[in-house]
Amino acid sequence: MSHTYFAVHVHVVFSTKDRRPLLSNEIQQELFPYLAGVAQTHESQAYIVGGHVDHIHALLSPGSMILIPNLVREMKRASSRWLKTKGEAYRDFAWQEGYGAFSVSQSNLVQVTQYIKFQHRHHKTYSFEEEYRRLLAVHNFAFDEKHFLG
């Protein structure tokens, strides 16, 4: 074949260090597009970036030469550096180590996009920890409960 066709979609989730609720609605309005821009800079597409006060969700399509761990590392690194310029409240800002990356089929892109878009609704009834446990369970990941402790 003379062309490369590459369609990989991944739902990425990561939280603030110690799940601190630092991501106000105001900062989210800037942060979500900023994270999408970081993905684009790294030859990847962000269909949507959203989240809540203590975590981020992003539906990404990494470029054909981009490794998902490298893309997530760059999104976290760049946004952490950027957030530290946003005032005293963010002086010591950091993301939690680690992340979740879950494959998404073409047929589920709309569903995952809607899920990310309406994060604020979800978190009126359950916490990030409950949400993350559900994602891990749906994707058949074994996990240690100590990772969810305080």
VEXMIBA-658499 format. One line per field, with one value per residue: residue number from 1; residue in three letters; x, y, z of N, C-alpha, C in turn. Coordinates in Angstrom, 3 decimals, padded with zeros to 6 digits. Example, Ala and Ser with C-alpha at 12.3 -4.5 7.8 and 13.67 -1.06 7.14 Angstrom:
<nodes>
num (1  2);
residu (ALA  SER);
n.u (013.190  012.850);
n.v (-005.690  -002.250);
n.w (007.800  007.080);
ca.u (012.300  013.670);
ca.v (-004.500  -001.060);
ca.w (007.800  007.140);
c.u (013.200  012.900);
c.v (-003.300  000.030);
c.w (007.800  007.870);
</nodes>
This chain:
<nodes>
num (1  2  3  4  5  6  7  8  9  10  11  12  13  14  15  16  17  18  19  20  21  22  23  24  25  26  27  28  29  30  31  32  33  34  35  36  37  38  39  40  41  42  43  44  45  46  47  48  49  50  51  52  53  54  55  56  57  58  59  60  61  62  63  64  65  66  67  68  69  70  71  72  73  74  75  76  77  78  79  80  81  82  83  84  85  86  87  88  89  90  91  92  93  94  95  96  97  98  99  100  101  102  103  104  105  106  107  108  109  110  111  112  113  114  115  116  117  118  119  120  121  122  123  124  125  126  127  128  129  130  131  132  133  134  135  136  137  138  139  140  141  142  143  144  145  146  147  148  149  150);
residu (MET  SER  HIS  THR  TYR  PHE  ALA  VAL  HIS  VAL  HIS  VAL  VAL  PHE  SER  THR  LYS  ASP  ARG  ARG  PRO  LEU  LEU  SER  ASN  GLU  ILE  GLN  GLN  GLU  LEU  PHE  PRO  TYR  LEU  ALA  GLY  VAL  ALA  GLN  THR  HIS  GLU  SER  GLN  ALA  TYR  ILE  VAL  GLY  GLY  HIS  VAL  ASP  HIS  ILE  HIS  ALA  LEU  LEU  SER  PRO  GLY  SER  MET  ILE  LEU  ILE  PRO  ASN  LEU  VAL  ARG  GLU  MET  LYS  ARG  ALA  SER  SER  ARG  TRP  LEU  LYS  THR  LYS  GLY  GLU  ALA  TYR  ARG  ASP  PHE  ALA  TRP  GLN  GLU  GLY  TYR  GLY  ALA  PHE  SER  VAL  SER  GLN  SER  ASN  LEU  VAL  GLN  VAL  THR  GLN  TYR  ILE  LYS  PHE  GLN  HIS  ARG  HIS  HIS  LYS  THR  TYR  SER  PHE  GLU  GLU  GLU  TYR  ARG  ARG  LEU  LEU  ALA  VAL  HIS  ASN  PHE  ALA  PHE  ASP  GLU  LYS  HIS  PHE  LEU  GLY);
n.u (000.842  000.442  -000.182  -000.606  -003.029  -004.503  -006.272  -006.810  -008.313  -008.488  -009.499  -008.484  -007.639  -006.783  -005.701  -005.582  -002.793  -003.017  -005.700  -006.685  -009.079  -008.650  -009.320  -011.112  -014.229  -013.646  -010.874  -010.957  -012.154  -010.059  -008.076  -008.947  -009.074  -006.372  -005.058  -006.022  -004.725  -002.055  -002.071  -002.551  -000.212  001.494  001.002  -001.486  -004.995  -007.444  -010.547  -012.342  -011.850  -012.355  -013.684  -013.525  -013.400  -011.159  -009.959  -009.164  -010.581  -009.957  -010.621  -008.805  -006.956  -004.145  -001.362  000.050  002.699  003.040  003.426  001.180  001.823  003.842  002.470  000.527  002.238  003.424  001.173  000.464  002.838  003.212  000.781  000.854  003.049  002.021  -000.269  000.952  001.558  -000.726  -001.374  -001.163  -002.543  -001.933  000.741  002.206  001.228  000.481  000.087  -001.370  000.661  000.713  -002.049  -005.122  -005.777  -007.964  -009.175  -011.207  -013.790  -014.625  -017.387  -018.213  -017.472  -019.154  -020.687  -018.712  -017.726  -019.997  -020.172  -017.843  -018.357  -020.444  -019.451  -019.810  -022.430  -022.349  -020.800  -022.358  -023.588  -021.754  -018.348  -014.996  -013.328  -015.156  -016.094  -013.721  -013.093  -015.239  -014.636  -012.234  -013.185  -015.042  -013.287  -011.954  -009.705  -007.566  -007.155  -005.554  -006.933  -005.601  -004.680  -006.714  -007.037  -007.233);
n.v (-001.187  002.251  004.273  005.244  004.353  005.274  004.907  005.442  005.698  007.106  007.277  009.304  009.720  011.679  012.905  015.713  016.280  014.479  014.638  017.196  019.809  021.901  022.886  025.199  026.401  028.656  028.408  026.031  026.799  027.892  025.951  023.488  024.006  024.630  022.196  020.683  022.026  021.397  018.678  018.855  020.155  018.073  016.468  015.224  014.623  016.194  015.343  016.122  017.803  017.657  017.688  017.859  019.419  018.174  016.526  015.377  014.560  013.295  012.846  011.414  011.224  009.911  010.843  008.915  008.385  008.819  007.985  006.966  007.193  009.165  011.345  011.876  012.457  014.830  016.490  016.707  017.785  020.261  021.593  021.727  023.393  025.684  026.204  026.987  029.597  030.944  032.210  032.530  030.395  028.258  027.871  025.652  023.648  020.363  017.371  014.206  011.325  008.966  007.649  006.925  005.119  004.378  002.343  003.336  002.585  003.366  003.411  004.234  006.851  009.157  008.645  008.602  011.185  012.670  011.787  012.894  015.591  016.135  016.018  017.520  016.996  014.238  014.235  015.228  013.177  011.111  010.417  011.229  009.053  006.904  007.020  006.464  003.896  002.530  002.886  001.436  -001.120  -001.632  -001.863  -004.107  -004.040  -005.068  -003.783  -002.155  -001.373  000.353  002.430  004.189  005.359  008.116);
n.w (000.000  -000.709  001.030  004.460  006.758  009.666  012.524  015.623  018.713  021.905  025.274  027.692  031.095  033.848  037.078  039.379  041.562  044.536  044.243  044.460  044.497  042.347  039.864  038.832  037.405  035.883  035.297  033.911  031.511  030.118  030.352  029.151  026.280  026.045  026.641  024.484  022.446  023.032  022.424  019.665  018.853  019.117  016.944  017.100  017.575  019.513  020.274  022.219  025.292  028.673  032.004  035.575  038.811  039.859  038.006  034.638  031.478  028.286  024.896  022.559  019.475  018.728  016.682  013.960  014.515  017.166  020.521  023.013  025.856  025.719  024.634  026.638  028.785  027.807  027.610  030.309  031.382  029.988  030.570  033.344  033.767  032.511  034.102  036.478  036.003  036.457  038.810  042.416  043.668  042.079  042.222  043.209  041.635  040.451  038.542  039.341  039.556  036.931  034.926  033.184  030.237  027.776  025.242  022.467  020.337  016.920  016.665  019.165  019.594  019.692  021.967  024.014  023.741  024.536  027.165  028.276  027.834  029.599  032.247  034.655  035.352  035.931  038.227  040.187  041.365  041.825  042.866  041.649  042.204  042.315  039.697  038.284  039.191  038.008  035.270  035.132  035.785  033.690  031.608  032.265  034.029  036.568  039.811  042.574  045.640  047.346  045.838  045.745  048.135  050.350);
ca.u (000.000  001.242  -000.589  -000.849  -004.314  -004.312  -007.405  -006.782  -008.970  -008.247  -010.080  -007.431  -008.109  -005.764  -006.207  -004.661  -002.073  -003.825  -007.074  -007.049  -010.096  -008.060  -009.714  -012.368  -014.883  -012.924  -009.604  -011.310  -012.447  -008.769  -007.279  -009.373  -008.517  -004.907  -004.687  -006.287  -003.637  -000.847  -002.233  -002.376  001.213  002.154  000.464  -002.606  -006.264  -008.281  -011.955  -012.905  -011.181  -013.284  -013.320  -014.177  -012.492  -009.950  -009.458  -009.313  -010.895  -009.683  -010.789  -007.677  -006.514  -002.721  -000.819  000.558  004.065  003.013  003.104  000.225  002.472  004.560  001.475  -000.034  003.310  003.563  -000.028  000.571  003.998  002.956  -000.332  001.315  003.885  001.123  -001.099  001.765  001.588  -002.086  -001.610  -000.631  -003.238  -001.372  002.203  002.729  000.348  001.030  -000.837  -001.086  001.433  -000.109  -003.229  -005.826  -005.956  -008.926  -009.464  -012.570  -014.064  -015.252  -018.827  -018.488  -016.913  -020.191  -021.042  -017.626  -017.727  -021.090  -019.792  -016.860  -019.014  -021.340  -018.793  -020.378  -023.658  -021.984  -020.195  -023.362  -024.053  -020.662  -017.013  -014.006  -012.863  -016.193  -016.068  -012.510  -013.273  -016.152  -013.890  -011.311  -013.972  -015.590  -012.184  -011.381  -008.425  -007.447  -006.521  -005.348  -007.712  -004.743  -004.498  -007.870  -007.081  -006.990);
ca.v (000.000  003.460  005.211  004.709  004.725  005.060  005.425  004.968  006.664  006.739  008.106  009.468  010.316  011.894  013.786  016.608  015.618  014.282  014.921  018.521  020.442  023.173  023.270  025.956  026.583  029.698  027.890  025.001  027.455  028.087  024.728  022.467  024.309  024.572  020.783  020.287  022.599  020.599  017.459  019.225  020.431  016.774  015.739  014.416  015.339  016.103  015.521  016.901  017.762  018.109  017.196  018.403  020.208  017.448  015.591  015.662  013.515  013.740  011.857  011.738  010.368  010.195  010.687  007.570  008.222  009.299  007.006  007.511  007.683  010.415  012.395  012.205  013.112  016.194  017.242  016.987  018.663  021.601  022.228  022.010  024.595  026.786  026.508  027.672  031.024  031.455  032.797  031.912  029.134  027.214  027.923  024.298  022.722  019.149  016.291  012.925  010.414  007.944  008.033  005.821  005.261  003.356  002.354  003.704  002.214  004.401  003.424  004.812  008.198  010.105  008.334  009.047  012.652  013.146  011.478  013.898  016.898  016.317  015.626  018.182  016.277  012.960  014.398  015.598  011.946  010.232  011.025  010.818  007.711  005.969  007.043  005.808  002.465  002.024  002.803  000.301  -002.355  -001.801  -002.254  -005.340  -003.835  -005.377  -002.642  -002.241  -000.352  001.341  003.569  005.066  005.883  009.490);
ca.w (000.000  -000.799  002.068  005.797  007.348  011.095  013.296  016.999  019.586  023.294  026.332  028.697  032.345  034.877  038.135  040.061  042.644  045.737  043.825  044.983  043.629  041.929  038.509  038.873  036.103  035.148  034.768  032.935  030.236  029.451  030.407  028.198  024.951  026.104  026.524  023.090  021.663  023.263  021.618  018.260  018.679  019.050  015.789  017.565  017.613  020.709  019.919  023.320  026.588  029.697  033.327  036.758  039.646  040.270  036.998  033.213  030.506  026.920  023.833  021.685  018.385  018.559  015.338  013.687  015.028  018.545  021.555  023.980  027.082  025.446  024.461  027.949  029.543  027.312  027.995  031.732  031.616  029.477  031.289  034.697  033.650  032.183  035.268  037.488  035.673  036.634  040.121  043.634  043.949  041.225  042.335  043.434  040.932  039.831  038.238  039.973  038.720  036.304  034.162  032.543  028.788  027.426  023.810  022.091  018.947  016.089  016.924  020.485  019.724  020.104  023.356  024.901  023.663  025.389  028.546  028.692  027.790  030.741  033.494  035.827  035.730  036.555  039.544  041.181  042.008  042.257  042.936  040.673  042.543  041.868  038.232  037.807  039.451  036.970  034.011  035.228  035.754  032.345  030.718  032.830  034.694  037.991  040.454  044.003  046.327  048.023  044.938  045.885  049.492  050.613);
c.u (000.883  000.889  -000.763  -002.185  -004.265  -005.468  -007.408  -007.378  -008.805  -008.862  -009.053  -008.010  -006.918  -006.252  -005.118  -003.969  -002.934  -005.299  -007.588  -008.004  -009.673  -008.579  -011.097  -012.968  -014.128  -011.644  -009.877  -011.552  -011.172  -007.997  -007.674  -008.886  -006.983  -004.436  -004.923  -005.177  -002.336  -000.918  -001.972  -000.908  002.004  001.479  -000.671  -003.852  -006.937  -009.714  -012.652  -011.991  -012.168  -012.825  -014.114  -013.096  -011.182  -009.423  -009.828  -009.726  -010.548  -009.912  -009.813  -007.532  -005.052  -002.310  -000.161  001.963  004.169  002.638  002.203  000.914  003.225  003.587  000.899  001.006  003.451  002.356  000.043  001.699  003.689  001.853  000.044  002.152  003.003  000.281  -000.323  001.894  000.255  -002.390  -001.110  -001.267  -002.624  000.157  002.833  001.925  001.123  -000.124  -000.416  -000.238  000.480  -001.327  -003.926  -005.949  -006.792  -009.260  -010.939  -012.756  -014.730  -016.743  -019.186  -017.965  -017.947  -020.550  -019.970  -017.532  -018.804  -020.777  -018.831  -017.510  -019.834  -020.751  -019.433  -021.666  -023.325  -021.549  -021.120  -023.789  -022.936  -019.306  -016.119  -013.546  -013.869  -016.212  -014.870  -012.567  -014.164  -015.431  -012.932  -012.053  -014.512  -014.515  -011.388  -009.968  -008.530  -006.746  -006.465  -006.091  -006.834  -004.498  -005.649  -007.981  -006.579  -005.860);
c.v (001.245  004.496  004.487  005.240  004.321  005.697  004.758  006.074  006.179  007.782  008.138  010.194  010.488  012.948  014.709  015.828  015.629  014.615  016.242  019.216  021.844  023.704  023.920  026.043  027.592  029.151  026.797  025.606  027.720  026.774  023.710  022.778  024.257  023.120  020.265  020.811  021.856  019.320  017.769  019.504  019.142  015.861  014.788  015.279  015.113  016.373  016.391  016.728  018.347  017.606  017.872  019.065  019.503  016.473  016.020  014.393  014.086  012.575  012.251  010.738  010.703  010.036  009.333  007.332  008.597  008.165  007.660  007.969  009.003  011.579  012.821  012.928  014.572  017.053  017.628  017.973  020.097  022.306  022.548  023.290  025.827  027.187  027.267  029.162  031.697  031.949  031.940  030.554  027.964  027.126  026.532  023.249  021.532  018.196  015.061  012.090  009.360  008.526  006.765  006.131  004.079  003.457  002.648  003.335  003.383  004.524  004.044  006.233  009.210  009.889  008.841  010.574  013.231  012.916  012.543  015.279  017.167  015.839  016.262  017.502  014.982  013.159  015.048  014.358  010.993  010.901  010.553  009.385  006.647  005.876  006.251  004.299  001.830  001.883  001.616  -001.021  -002.644  -002.303  -003.444  -005.176  -004.301  -004.170  -002.845  -001.083  000.698  002.564  004.562  005.657  007.314  010.172);
c.w (000.000  000.269  003.391  006.288  008.816  011.841  014.669  017.857  021.023  024.227  027.454  029.907  033.272  035.860  038.663  041.186  043.904  045.506  044.409  044.003  043.171  040.594  038.512  037.472  035.254  034.531  033.739  031.558  029.439  029.317  029.343  026.776  024.925  025.924  025.104  022.177  021.830  022.437  020.149  017.946  018.524  018.020  016.147  017.594  018.955  020.264  020.958  024.528  027.574  031.051  034.412  037.607  039.980  039.222  035.580  032.484  029.139  025.971  022.735  020.551  018.144  017.094  015.181  014.237  016.506  019.493  022.602  025.268  026.869  025.301  025.803  028.797  029.112  027.662  029.472  032.015  031.204  030.262  032.726  034.702  033.403  033.391  036.337  037.208  035.979  038.041  041.264  043.933  043.182  041.307  042.456  042.682  040.364  039.543  039.015  039.020  038.148  035.610  033.700  031.062  028.330  025.940  023.572  020.627  018.223  016.411  018.277  020.654  020.214  021.567  024.323  024.895  024.576  026.869  029.078  028.776  029.048  032.068  034.728  036.287  036.456  037.999  040.567  041.957  042.408  042.081  041.790  040.941  042.091  040.344  037.689  038.044  038.373  035.631  034.015  035.127  034.356  031.376  031.265  033.383  036.138  038.620  041.949  044.670  047.013  047.141  045.046  047.278  049.518  050.057);
</nodes>
